Amino acid sequence: MAGYSVSVALTGSGGAGAMTAGQILLDAASKAGYYGLMTRSMGPQIRGGEAAALLRISSRPISSLDDHYDLLVAFDWGNINRFAAELPLAAGSLVIGDPEQGEVPEPIAKFGARAAELPMKAMAAEIPGGRINMIGLGAAAVLIGLPLDAVLSVLSAQLGRKGEEVLAAATQALKAGAEGAKMLPEVAKLPAAPVDGVKRWNISGNEAAGLGALKAGIRFVAAYPITPGTEVLEYMAPSLDKLGGALVQAEDELASINMVIGGSFAGIPSMTATSGPGLALMTESLGLAVASETPLVVVDVMRGGPSTGIPTKSEQSDLNIAVYGLHGDAPHLVTAPNSIGDCLSTTQWTVYLAEALQTPAIVLSDQAMGQARALIARPDDLPYVANRLVAKDNAEGYLRYAVTESGVSPMAIPGSPGNNYVADGLEHNERGTPSSQASDHHAQLDKRDRKLAKFAYGEMWADIEGDADVAVITWGSCTGPVQEALIRAAEKGIKAKMISLRLILPALPEMMAAALKGVKKVLIVEQSHSEQFYKFLRAHYDLPAEVAVIAHPGPLPIRPAEIVNRLVAWKK
């Protein structure tokens, strides 16, 4: 796999400009025709914390960080101890630091990488308005072989509106850094950019989720900002306005989920976006949506927990609350995108499912996808659009909760003639009248369960790749590392099948059984401390006798080498 990508880390204290430099580098890679991925590592502090832009630029599509960084450019060493473990280096890697900042700190030096000095602060001081991050950016671009013209073009587009003096200073600093790089040791170079005629999208997972919701027909959003899900709302707000919809910033998560229930009850496809703490507050109202059969979508961009946890770091530990957190027997949908581009497709599909099945749905994205940016081929257009079964006006003998074979019954929109009914959190009969009778309770429980169990979800339920007697089952942002690991394993003569679940709930035992046909061993890969995904699979699916698990919490991502090593050891 070596030779098709280069990984770069740009680090510094909060405010040093690491993210700005990283964004420009990614945009320049796009302009030069490459694929790429940029994640970010930041502390939870509002000001003064650590920051790192973590990039991988490639001649082929990628959806995973590599095992190590080829180049680390430190604008300063402030707070590096807080996130050094997230910056693995190899013996051939190169670390560039400013001599005024002192020697390479031990948490970085322990990796054994080569070190070089570039007097970025002094070089920037010689340029009126010069900034250290532009010096480092110029050096990084030259070292990895990214065309400087592409970087200058992006710089001009992004800083030109700030005035000629700002752009001139940044340009001069960039060129100074590029010149300084000529005196530094060589580092891994990018291969030639692919000439594939594919137009690249530069998009984050949060933006993709917002776009997927809009494409599916969402026209009302109510939400309270929360890291790392806020960008979903920031993306959707202006677009909703153009589409005749609306976004309301509620006073808290309790208000937002109830506003969403009200919007959907009025007939408008509705959603909210949040993270783990917000989802915890929403669970009671999600039960109301289950009981009243009111469709809605919650995009949960997961972060480290419990409680406030680590707001700026990724983890897959909201699985249990998403699946089991509702009071009583409350069948609902839980889905999970498996890449930045798939945040669009999965969210669009989830809106369609929620509306078709008249039930709440939770989309489990995470910080590793939501706040990361990727250069990807444009995702395929999908046919999934909100299409709710609505009662006709003056329907004879209308029963809102009629027990039907499919479990779905027509929903009357408030104000439609002749179709009044009660919708609340109490158990009810077919008409909607509150009832505590066992017969009504059992019938409605069966109805709500049946509509999810009998629906034909099709191939979207999971991404399945390869064919072997060893399978790797995973989900969400762990999918990218698994995909890359299986390519590397195949080069070592080890074959494995990947099963990445997109539909978490309801469980589909027959579909899984078909996917596992002939499989003798299963490796489960997830990012949680308590093996939540493994235990979920054990509870709902029949797995082969031999099962191994790779499970560790954030903020450290699961990298391809860890999976490859486990498969190699397993073969022995």
C-alpha positions in Angstrom: 0.0 0.0 0.0 3.0 2.3 0.4 3.6 5.0 -2.2 0.1 6.2 -2.9 -0.4 8.5 0.0 1.4 10.9 2.3 0.3 11.8 5.8 1.0 15.2 7.4 0.4 16.7 10.9 0.4 20.4 11.5 0.3 21.2 15.2 0.4 24.2 17.6 -1.4 25.9 20.4 -4.9 27.1 19.9 -4.7 30.2 17.7 -1.4 29.2 16.0 -3.2 28.6 12.8 -2.8 24.9 12.4 -6.4 24.4 11.2 -6.2 27.2 8.7 -2.9 25.8 7.2 -4.4 22.3 7.1 -7.5 23.5 5.3 -5.4 25.3 2.7 -3.3 22.3 2.2 -6.3 20.1 1.7 -7.9 22.6 -0.7 -4.6 22.7 -2.7 -4.6 18.9 -2.9 -8.1 19.0 -4.3 -7.0 21.7 -6.8 -4.1 19.5 -7.9 -6.4 16.5 -8.5 -5.7 14.4 -5.4 -8.0 12.6 -3.0 -7.6 13.4 0.7 -8.8 13.4 4.3 -8.3 15.9 7.0 -9.3 15.3 10.6 -8.6 17.5 13.5 -7.5 17.1 17.1 -8.4 19.9 19.5 -8.8 20.3 23.2 -12.1 21.1 24.8 -10.9 24.5 26.0 -12.6 27.5 24.4 -9.3 29.3 24.1 -5.6 28.3 24.5 -5.8 24.6 24.0 -3.9 22.3 21.7 -4.7 21.9 18.0 -3.6 19.7 15.2 -4.7 19.4 11.5 -4.1 15.7 10.5 -4.1 15.1 6.8 -3.7 12.2 4.4 -3.3 13.1 0.7 -3.6 10.2 -1.8 -3.8 9.3 -5.5 -6.7 7.0 -4.8 -10.0 7.3 -2.7 -9.3 6.9 1.1 -11.5 7.0 4.2 -9.0 6.2 6.9 -6.0 7.8 8.5 -2.7 5.9 8.0 -0.7 4.1 10.7 1.7 7.0 11.1 2.5 10.5 9.9 5.3 11.0 7.4 5.8 14.7 8.3 5.0 16.7 11.4 5.4 20.4 11.4 5.1 22.0 14.8 4.4 25.7 14.8 5.1 25.5 18.5 5.3 22.8 21.2 2.6 24.2 23.4 0.5 21.5 25.0 1.9 18.8 22.8 1.9 16.3 25.6 -1.9 16.4 25.6 -2.3 14.8 22.2 1.1 13.3 21.3 -0.3 9.8 21.4 -2.6 10.8 18.4 0.5 11.6 16.3 2.3 8.3 15.7 5.6 8.6 13.8 7.9 6.1 12.1 11.7 6.0 11.9 11.5 7.5 8.4 9.2 10.3 9.5 10.4 13.9 9.7 9.6 16.3 12.6 10.1 20.0 11.9 10.3 22.4 14.9 11.4 25.9 15.5 14.8 26.2 17.3 13.3 29.0 19.4 10.8 26.5 20.9 13.5 24.2 22.1 14.2 20.5 21.4 11.6 18.0 20.3 9.6 17.1 23.4 10.0 13.6 24.8 6.4 12.5 23.9 7.3 13.1 20.2 10.9 12.2 20.4 10.1 8.7 21.7 8.8 7.7 18.3 12.4 7.8 17.0 11.7 9.9 14.0 14.2 12.2 12.3 14.2 15.9 13.5 15.1 19.1 11.7 14.9 22.8 12.5 13.2 25.6 10.6 13.3 29.1 12.2 9.7 29.8 11.4 9.2 32.6 14.0 12.3 34.5 12.9 11.4 34.1 9.2 7.9 35.4 9.9 9.2 38.3 11.8 11.2 39.5 8.8 7.9 39.8 6.8 5.5 42.6 7.8 2.3 40.8 8.8 4.0 37.4 8.4 2.7 34.4 10.2 4.4 31.3 11.3 1.7 29.0 10.0 2.2 30.2 6.4 5.9 29.5 6.8 5.2 26.0 7.9 2.6 25.5 5.2 5.0 26.5 2.4 7.6 24.1 3.8 5.1 21.2 4.1 3.9 21.6 0.6 7.4 21.5 -0.9 8.5 18.6 1.2 5.6 16.3 0.1 5.7 17.5 -3.5 2.4 19.3 -3.6 2.5 21.9 -6.5 3.1 25.3 -4.9 1.0 26.9 -7.6 -2.0 25.1 -6.3 -1.3 26.3 -2.8 -0.8 29.9 -3.9 -4.1 29.7 -5.9 -6.0 28.5 -2.8 -4.3 31.1 -0.7 -5.4 33.9 -3.1 -9.0 32.7 -3.1 -9.2 32.4 0.6 -7.3 35.5 1.7 -7.9 37.9 -1.2 -11.0 39.2 0.4 -9.1 40.3 3.5 -7.1 42.9 1.5 -3.9 43.1 -0.6 -1.7 43.6 2.4 -2.9 40.4 4.2 -2.6 38.3 1.0 0.9 39.7 0.1 2.2 38.9 3.6 0.8 35.4 3.5 2.2 34.8 0.0 5.6 36.1 1.0 5.6 33.9 4.1 4.5 30.8 2.1 7.3 31.3 -0.4 9.8 31.8 2.3 8.8 28.5 3.9 9.0 26.8 0.5 12.5 28.1 0.0 13.5 27.1 3.5 12.3 23.5 2.9 15.0 23.1 0.3 17.5 22.9 3.1 15.6 20.2 5.0 15.9 16.4 4.8 13.7 14.7 2.3 10.4 13.1 3.3 7.9 10.9 1.5 6.7 12.5 -1.7 3.2 12.3 -3.3 2.9 10.2 -6.4 1.6 11.9 -9.6 -2.0 13.0 -9.2 -4.5 10.7 -10.9 -6.0 11.7 -14.2 -9.4 10.1 -13.7 -11.8 12.9 -14.8 -13.6 12.6 -11.5 -14.8 15.9 -10.0 -13.8 16.0 -6.3 -16.2 17.1 -3.6 -14.6 18.8 -0.6 -17.0 18.1 2.2 -17.3 17.3 5.9 -19.4 14.5 7.4 -21.7 17.1 9.1 -22.2 19.0 5.8 -22.9 15.7 4.0 -25.5 14.7 6.7 -27.2 18.0 6.3 -27.2 17.7 2.5 -28.7 14.2 2.7 -31.5 15.4 5.0 -32.3 18.2 2.6 -32.3 15.9 -0.4 -34.7 13.6 1.4 -37.1 16.4 2.1 -36.4 17.7 5.6 -37.9 21.2 5.8 -38.0 21.9 9.5 -35.1 21.7 12.0 -35.1 22.6 15.6 -31.9 22.2 17.6 -29.6 23.5 20.3 -25.9 23.8 19.3 -23.5 21.2 20.7 -20.0 20.0 19.8 -19.4 18.2 17.5 -22.8 18.4 15.7 -23.3 22.1 15.4 -22.0 22.2 11.8 -24.9 20.1 10.6 -27.2 23.0 11.7 -24.8 25.7 10.3 -24.9 24.0 6.9 -28.6 23.5 6.8 -29.8 26.9 8.0 -29.2 29.0 4.8 -30.3 26.1 2.6 -33.6 25.6 4.4 -34.3 29.3 4.0 -33.8 28.9 0.2 -36.0 25.8 0.1 -38.9 27.4 2.0 -38.1 25.6 5.2 -37.0 26.8 8.6 -34.4 26.2 11.3 -35.1 27.2 14.9 -32.4 27.5 17.6 -34.2 26.2 20.7 -33.4 27.1 24.2 -32.2 23.5 25.0 -32.4 19.9 23.7 -35.7 19.2 25.5 -37.4 22.1 23.6 -35.8 21.2 20.3 -37.0 17.6 20.2 -40.5 18.6 21.1 -40.5 21.3 18.4 -39.4 18.6 16.0 -42.3 16.3 17.1 -44.7 19.3 16.6 -43.3 20.0 13.1 -43.6 16.4 12.0 -47.1 16.1 13.5 -48.1 19.0 11.4 -47.0 17.1 8.3 -43.5 18.5 7.7 -40.5 16.2 7.6 -38.5 17.3 10.6 -35.2 16.6 12.3 -32.6 17.7 14.9 -28.9 17.3 15.3 -27.1 16.8 18.6 -24.4 14.8 20.4 -24.5 12.3 23.3 -25.6 14.6 26.2 -28.3 16.1 24.0 -29.6 12.6 23.0 -29.8 11.7 26.7 -32.1 14.6 27.3 -34.3 13.7 24.3 -35.1 10.0 25.1 -38.4 10.7 26.9 -39.7 12.6 23.9 -38.5 10.0 21.5 -40.7 7.6 23.4 -43.6 10.0 22.7 -42.8 9.9 19.0 -42.8 6.1 19.1 -46.1 5.9 20.9 -47.8 8.5 18.7 -46.1 7.1 15.6 -44.7 10.5 14.6 -41.7 10.3 12.3 -38.6 12.3 12.9 -34.8 12.1 12.6 -32.1 12.7 15.2 -28.5 13.0 13.9 -26.2 12.2 16.8 -22.6 13.1 16.1 -21.0 11.0 18.9 -18.2 12.2 21.1 -16.4 10.7 24.1 -18.5 10.2 27.3 -20.0 9.8 29.7 -21.5 13.1 30.7 -19.6 16.1 29.2 -16.8 13.6 28.5 -14.4 14.8 25.7 -16.5 17.1 23.5 -13.9 17.4 20.7 -12.9 13.8 20.4 -14.5 10.8 18.7 -16.0 7.6 20.2 -18.7 5.1 19.3 -20.1 4.9 22.8 -23.6 6.2 22.2 -24.6 2.9 20.7 -26.3 1.5 23.8 -28.4 4.6 24.6 -29.4 4.8 20.9 -30.6 1.2 20.9 -31.8 0.6 24.4 -32.3 4.1 25.9 -36.0 4.5 25.4 -38.5 3.7 28.1 -40.6 0.6 27.6 -40.8 -1.5 24.5 -40.2 1.2 21.9 -39.3 0.0 18.5 -37.4 2.6 16.5 -34.7 3.0 13.8 -31.0 3.4 14.4 -28.6 3.8 11.4 -25.0 4.6 11.0 -23.0 6.0 8.0 -19.7 4.4 7.4 -17.7 7.2 5.7 -17.8 11.0 5.2 -19.6 10.6 1.8 -21.9 8.0 3.3 -23.1 10.6 5.8 -25.1 12.0 2.9 -26.5 8.6 1.7 -27.3 7.2 5.1 -29.0 10.4 6.4 -31.1 10.6 3.2 -32.1 6.9 3.5 -32.9 7.3 7.2 -35.3 10.2 6.5 -37.1 8.1 4.0 -37.3 5.2 6.4 -38.6 7.3 9.3 -41.3 8.8 7.1 -42.3 5.5 5.5 -42.5 3.7 8.9 -43.8 6.7 10.9 -41.2 6.3 13.7 -38.3 8.2 15.1 -34.8 7.4 13.7 -31.4 8.0 15.2 -28.4 8.5 12.8 -25.2 7.6 14.7 -22.4 9.7 13.1 -19.3 10.7 15.1 -16.7 13.4 15.5 -14.2 11.4 13.3 -16.5 11.8 10.3 -18.6 14.8 11.3 -15.8 17.3 11.7 -13.4 15.7 9.2 -13.2 16.9 5.6 -12.6 14.7 2.7 -11.9 15.0 -1.0 -14.2 12.4 -2.5 -15.9 11.5 -5.7 -19.5 12.8 -5.8 -21.8 10.2 -4.0 -24.4 8.5 -6.2 -27.8 10.1 -6.4 -30.3 8.0 -4.5 -34.1 7.8 -4.9 -34.9 8.1 -1.2 -37.4 10.9 -0.6 -39.8 11.4 2.4 -43.1 9.9 1.5 -45.5 9.5 4.4 -48.8 7.6 4.1 -51.3 10.3 4.7 -55.1 9.8 5.3 -57.5 11.2 2.7 -59.9 13.9 3.9 -63.1 12.6 5.4 -61.9 9.1 5.3 -64.8 6.8 6.3 -64.4 5.1 9.6 -60.9 6.7 10.0 -58.7 4.9 12.6 -55.3 6.6 13.1 -53.8 3.5 14.7 -55.6 0.9 12.7 -54.0 -2.5 13.0 -52.8 -3.2 9.5 -50.8 -6.1 8.0 -47.8 -3.8 7.3 -48.1 -2.1 10.7 -48.3 1.3 9.0 -51.6 3.2 9.1 -52.5 6.4 7.4 -51.6 9.6 9.3 -54.1 12.5 9.2 -52.5 15.9 9.1 -54.1 18.4 11.6 -56.8 20.4 10.0 -57.7 17.8 7.4 -61.6 17.4 7.5 -63.2 14.5 9.3 -60.1 12.8 10.6 -59.7 14.1 14.2 -57.9 11.8 16.6 -55.9 12.0 19.9 -52.2 11.7 19.8 -50.3 11.6 23.1 -48.0 9.3 25.1 -50.7 7.1 26.6 -51.4 3.7 25.2 -54.5 3.8 23.0 -56.9 1.8 20.9 -57.0 2.0 17.1 -58.9 5.3 17.1 -56.4 6.9 19.5 -58.5 6.9 22.6 -56.4 6.3 25.7 -56.8 2.7 26.9 -55.2 0.5 29.6 -56.8 -2.7 28.3 -54.4 -5.5 27.7 -55.9 -6.3 24.3 -55.2 -2.7 23.1 -51.7 -2.6 24.6 -50.7 -5.9 23.0 -52.2 -5.0 19.6 -50.4 -1.7 19.5 -47.1 -3.2 20.7 -47.3 -5.8 17.9 -48.2 -3.1 15.4 -45.3 -0.9 16.2 -42.9 -3.8 16.2 -44.3 -5.4 13.0 -43.9 -2.3 10.8 -40.2 -2.3 11.4 -39.7 -6.0 11.3 -41.6 -6.6 8.0 -40.2 -3.7 6.0 -37.9 -4.5 3.1 -34.7 -2.6 3.8 -32.8 -4.0 0.8 -29.1 -3.9 0.3 -28.6 -0.7 2.1 -28.7 -2.5 5.5 -25.0 -3.2 5.2 -21.9 -2.8 3.0 -20.5 -6.3 2.3 -17.1 -6.7 0.6 -15.1 -9.8 -0.2 -15.8 -13.5 0.2 -13.9 -15.6 2.7 -14.3 -17.9 5.7 -13.1 -15.0 8.0 -15.3 -11.9 8.4 -14.7 -8.6 10.0 -17.9 -7.0 11.3 -17.8 -3.3 12.0 -19.7 -0.1 11.8 -19.5 3.7 11.4 -16.1 5.4 11.2 -14.2 2.1 11.9 -15.2 1.0 8.3 -12.4 2.9 6.6 -9.6 1.3 8.6 -11.2 -2.1 8.1 -11.4 -1.6 4.3 -7.8 -0.6 4.1 -6.7 -3.4 6.4 -8.3 -6.0 4.3 -6.5 -4.8 1.2 -3.2 -5.0 3.0 -4.1 -8.4 4.4 -4.9 -9.7 0.9 -1.4 -8.6 -0.1 -0.1 -11.0 2.6 -2.3 -13.8 1.3 -5.0 -13.4 4.0 -8.5 -13.1 2.7 -11.4 -11.7 4.8 -14.9 -10.5 4.2 -16.1 -7.1 5.5 -19.6 -6.6 6.9 -20.3 -3.0 7.9 -23.7 -2.5 9.3 -25.6 0.6 8.1 -28.9 -0.5 9.7 -28.2 -1.1 13.4 -31.9 -1.3 14.6 -34.0 -3.3 13.9 -31.7 -6.3 13.7 -32.0 -8.4 10.6 -31.0 -12.0 11.6 -31.9 -13.5 8.2 -29.8 -11.0 6.3 -26.8 -11.5 8.7 -27.1 -15.2 8.4 -26.9 -15.0 4.7 -23.9 -12.6 4.9 -22.1 -15.0 7.3 -22.7 -18.2 5.3 -19.5 -20.1 5.2 -17.8 -17.9 7.7 -15.9 -19.7 10.5 -14.3 -16.8 12.3 -15.4 -13.3 13.0 -13.3 -10.3 14.1 -15.4 -7.4 15.5 -13.9 -3.9 15.3 -15.4 -0.9 17.2 -14.4 2.2 19.2 -15.9 1.7 22.6 -14.4 0.7 26.0 -17.1 -1.8 27.0 -17.4 -3.6 23.7 -20.9 -2.2 23.1 -21.1 -3.3 19.4 -19.9 -6.8 20.2 -22.4 -7.3 22.9 -25.2 -5.9 20.6 -24.2 -8.4 17.9 -24.2 -11.2 20.5 -27.6 -10.3 21.7 -29.3 -10.1 18.3 -27.3 -12.4 15.9 -26.0 -15.9 15.7 -22.2 -15.6 15.3 -19.6 -18.3 14.6 -18.0 -20.0 17.6 -14.7 -18.3 17.2 -14.9 -14.5 17.7 -12.3 -11.9 18.5 -12.8 -8.3 19.3 -10.8 -5.1 18.7 -12.4 -2.5 20.9 -10.8 0.6 22.4 -12.3 4.0 23.3 -11.4 7.3 21.8 -9.7 9.6 21.3 -7.1 7.2 19.6 -8.5 6.0 16.3 -8.3 2.4 15.2 -5.6 2.2 12.5 -5.3 -0.4 9.7 -2.1 -2.0 11.0 -3.9 -3.1 14.2 -6.5 -5.0 12.2 -3.9 -6.5 9.9 -1.8 -7.7 12.8 -4.8 -9.4 14.4 -5.7 -11.2 11.2 -2.1 -12.3 10.7 -1.8 -13.6 14.2 -5.2 -15.4 13.8 -3.9 -17.2 10.8 -0.9 -18.5 12.6 
